[in-house]
Amino acid sequence: MKNEIKLFDGKQIRTKWDEEKEEWYFSVVDVVGILTESSNPRRYWSDLKKKLKNEEGAFQLYGKIVQLKLESRDGKKYVTDVADMQGIFRIIQSIPSPKAEPFKMWLAEVGQERIDEIMDPELTIDRALRTYLEKGYSREWINQRLQAISVRRELTDAWQDHGVKEGLEYAILTDEITKAWSGMTTKKYKTFKGLTKESLRDNMSTTELVLNMLAETATKDIIDAKHPEGLEENRSAAQAGGSVAKDAKASIEEKTGKPVVTSKNAIDLGRLIGDITKQISNDK
């Protein structure tokens, strides 16, 4: 299953895509929170579950509710009630909310989007582009970010083909790459930027993104050339790939006299872009 965050009316809904069943699963608590605007959606859902048990058709609904591990606000994964699209539609019917109809339309769009993306993978890129534009990123940055996503996928495919286990081992090797080129572990890098659970890459400057992409591309090329197997051999490849970007970073810093790794995050970068746009408008 693939984890993903969906946005409805600017609010996050945790989801998982089941490749085998070709089905979206949605966090029930997140959906309930959006529809009810309750300060305690977990309690609301607990009470609603008790109510639904006494209703006709409850057996069919409970067959649609399963428990999966989803990431919480603290960055840790907890077992959470989720339901497929049919189950969510049934839950919506039990919640009086002015957002019910718009939410149903949104669900239908989410389902259709996924079907369309399976038929035409380019649509996934288009959707990512729209999302980043809505968040205020510049087109230059977005182009680099989308390219970085492609590079990352090629690297993880190479890891998978060379005996690296998804999850913890991916994280260990990512840490080695980041530390080799930036001088900081992923955790320290995020702390330096004032981040907690946010994506580090989404908070990198264009230059940081390019160097991180260079490090991952070099690592992938080294894997293709050396054919390392397992975590330890791939650790050496990761360190070597990161050192390629480290050399490029040193060259840039020598010529500019400025550090490449910056504490600026997405908010700071967005403000900077806004200031530049405003200055251009004033100059016209």
C-alpha positions in Angstrom: 0.0 0.0 0.0 1.1 3.5 -0.7 0.7 6.3 1.8 -0.5 9.7 0.6 -2.0 13.0 1.9 -5.0 14.3 0.2 -6.3 17.9 0.6 -10.0 18.8 0.9 -10.7 22.5 1.4 -7.1 23.0 2.5 -7.3 20.3 5.2 -5.3 17.0 5.2 -6.8 13.6 4.9 -4.5 10.6 5.3 -5.0 7.9 2.7 -3.6 4.6 1.5 -3.8 3.2 -2.0 -4.2 -0.6 -2.2 -2.4 -1.7 -5.4 -3.9 -5.2 -5.3 -7.5 -4.1 -4.7 -7.0 -0.8 -6.7 -8.9 0.9 -3.8 -8.4 4.1 -1.8 -8.6 3.9 2.0 -9.4 7.1 3.9 -8.8 7.9 7.6 -12.3 7.9 9.1 -11.2 10.3 11.9 -9.8 12.8 9.4 -13.1 12.7 7.3 -15.2 13.0 10.4 -13.1 16.0 11.6 -13.6 17.8 8.3 -17.4 17.2 8.1 -18.2 18.0 11.7 -15.5 20.5 12.5 -15.4 18.9 15.9 -12.6 19.7 18.4 -12.6 16.0 19.2 -13.3 14.0 16.0 -12.1 10.8 17.6 -14.8 11.0 20.3 -17.4 11.9 17.7 -16.4 8.9 15.6 -16.5 6.6 18.7 -20.0 7.8 19.5 -21.1 7.5 15.9 -19.8 3.9 15.7 -22.0 2.9 18.7 -25.0 4.6 17.0 -24.4 2.8 13.7 -24.2 -0.6 15.4 -27.9 -0.3 16.0 -28.8 0.7 12.5 -29.9 -1.5 9.7 -27.0 -2.1 7.3 -24.4 -1.7 10.0 -22.9 -5.1 9.3 -22.1 -4.1 5.7 -20.5 -0.9 6.9 -18.4 -2.6 9.5 -17.1 -4.9 6.8 -15.8 -1.8 5.0 -13.9 -0.5 8.1 -10.4 -1.8 8.5 -7.4 -0.8 10.6 -4.1 0.4 9.0 -1.1 2.2 10.4 -1.1 5.8 9.4 1.3 8.6 10.4 0.0 10.9 13.1 0.9 14.5 13.9 3.8 13.4 16.0 5.4 11.7 13.0 4.8 8.2 14.5 2.5 5.6 12.9 -0.6 4.3 14.8 -3.3 1.8 14.0 -6.2 3.9 12.6 -9.8 3.2 11.4 -9.9 3.5 7.6 -12.7 2.8 5.1 -12.8 2.4 1.3 -14.8 4.9 -0.7 -18.1 3.0 -0.3 -17.7 2.9 3.4 -16.9 6.6 3.6 -20.0 7.4 1.6 -22.0 5.4 4.1 -20.4 7.3 7.0 -21.1 10.7 5.3 -24.8 9.8 5.2 -24.8 9.6 9.0 -23.3 13.0 9.6 -25.4 16.1 9.1 -23.0 18.6 7.5 -23.2 21.3 4.8 -19.9 19.9 3.5 -21.4 16.5 2.8 -22.3 17.1 -0.9 -19.0 18.9 -1.8 -17.1 16.1 0.0 -18.9 13.4 -2.0 -18.0 15.2 -5.2 -14.4 15.5 -4.0 -14.3 11.7 -3.3 -15.6 11.0 -6.8 -12.9 13.2 -8.3 -10.2 11.5 -6.2 -11.3 8.1 -7.5 -11.4 9.2 -11.1 -8.0 10.9 -10.8 -6.4 7.6 -9.7 -8.0 5.7 -12.5 -6.9 8.3 -15.0 -3.3 8.3 -13.5 -3.1 4.5 -13.9 -4.0 4.9 -17.6 -1.7 8.0 -18.1 1.1 8.4 -15.5 1.9 11.9 -16.8 -1.3 13.1 -15.0 0.4 12.3 -11.6 3.1 14.9 -12.5 0.4 17.4 -13.6 -1.4 17.0 -10.3 1.8 17.5 -8.3 2.6 20.6 -10.4 -0.8 22.1 -9.5 -0.5 21.3 -5.8 3.0 23.0 -5.6 1.7 26.0 -7.5 -1.2 26.3 -5.1 1.3 26.3 -2.2 3.1 29.3 -3.8 6.3 27.7 -5.0 8.0 29.2 -8.1 7.9 27.3 -11.4 11.7 27.0 -11.4 11.7 25.3 -8.0 8.8 23.1 -9.0 10.6 21.9 -12.1 13.5 20.9 -10.0 11.3 19.2 -7.3 9.5 17.1 -9.9 12.8 16.0 -11.4 14.0 15.2 -7.9 11.0 12.9 -7.4 11.9 11.0 -10.6 15.6 10.7 -9.5 14.5 9.4 -6.1 12.3 6.8 -7.7 15.1 5.6 -9.9 17.4 5.3 -6.8 14.8 3.4 -4.7 14.2 1.0 -7.6 18.0 0.4 -7.8 18.1 -0.3 -4.0 15.2 -2.7 -4.3 17.0 -4.5 -7.1 20.2 -4.8 -5.0 18.9 -6.3 -1.8 17.9 -3.2 0.2 14.8 -3.5 2.3 12.2 -0.8 2.0 11.5 1.3 5.1 14.3 1.4 7.7 17.1 0.5 5.3 16.0 3.1 2.8 16.0 5.7 5.6 19.6 4.6 6.7 21.0 5.0 3.2 19.2 8.3 2.7 20.8 9.5 5.9 24.2 8.5 4.6 23.7 10.4 1.3 22.4 13.5 3.1 25.2 13.5 5.7 27.9 12.9 3.0 27.0 16.0 0.9 25.4 18.4 3.4 27.5 17.6 6.5 24.3 16.9 8.5 22.1 13.9 9.1 18.5 14.2 7.8 17.3 14.8 11.3 19.8 17.6 12.0 19.1 19.1 8.6 15.4 19.3 9.4 16.1 20.8 12.9 18.4 23.4 11.2 15.5 24.4 9.1 13.0 24.4 12.0 11.1 21.4 10.7 9.5 18.5 12.5 7.4 16.2 10.3 7.5 18.3 7.2 9.2 17.1 4.0 12.9 18.2 4.0 12.9 18.3 0.2 9.9 20.5 0.1 11.8 23.0 2.2 15.1 23.0 0.3 16.2 25.9 -1.9 16.7 25.2 -5.7 20.4 24.8 -5.2 20.0 22.4 -2.2 17.5 20.4 -4.3 19.9 20.2 -7.2 22.8 19.0 -5.0 20.6 16.5 -3.3 19.5 15.2 -6.7 23.1 15.0 -7.9 24.0 13.0 -4.8 21.2 10.5 -5.4 21.9 10.3 -9.2 25.6 9.6 -8.5 24.6 7.0 -6.0 22.4 5.3 -8.5 25.1 5.4 -11.2 27.6 3.9 -8.7 25.1 1.1 -7.9 24.7 0.4 -11.6 28.5 0.2 -12.1 29.5 -1.6 -8.9 26.5 -3.8 -8.3 26.6 -3.7 -4.4 24.3 -6.1 -2.6 22.6 -5.6 0.8 22.7 -2.7 3.2 26.4 -2.5 4.0 27.6 -2.5 0.4 25.0 0.0 -0.6 26.0 2.2 2.4 29.4 2.6 0.8 27.8 3.5 -2.5 25.6 6.1 -0.8 28.6 7.7 0.9 30.4 7.8 -2.4 27.5 9.3 -4.2 27.0 11.9 -1.5 30.7 12.9 -1.8 30.2 13.8 -5.5 27.6 16.4 -4.4 29.8 17.5 -1.5 32.6 18.5 -4.0 30.1 20.4 -6.1 28.8 22.2 -3.0 32.4 23.2 -2.0 33.0 24.6 -5.5 29.8 26.7 -5.4 30.6 28.0 -1.9 34.2 28.9 -3.0 32.9 30.9 -6.0 30.0 32.6 -4.3 31.4 33.1 -0.8 28.1 31.9 0.6 27.0 28.7 2.3 24.7 26.5 0.1 22.8 24.8 3.0 20.4 27.4 4.3 18.1 27.5 7.3 15.4 28.9 5.1 12.3 26.7 4.9 9.2 26.8 2.6 7.7 29.7 4.5 10.9 31.8 4.2 11.4 30.8 0.5 7.8 31.7 -0.3 8.2 35.1 1.4 11.4 35.7 -0.6 9.6 34.9 -3.9 6.8 37.2 -2.9 9.2 40.1 -2.2 11.0 39.6 -5.5 7.6 39.6 -7.4 6.5 42.7 -5.6 9.8 44.4 -6.4 9.4 43.5 -10.1 5.9 45.0 -10.1 7.1 48.2 -8.5 9.9 48.6 -11.1 7.4 48.4 -14.0 
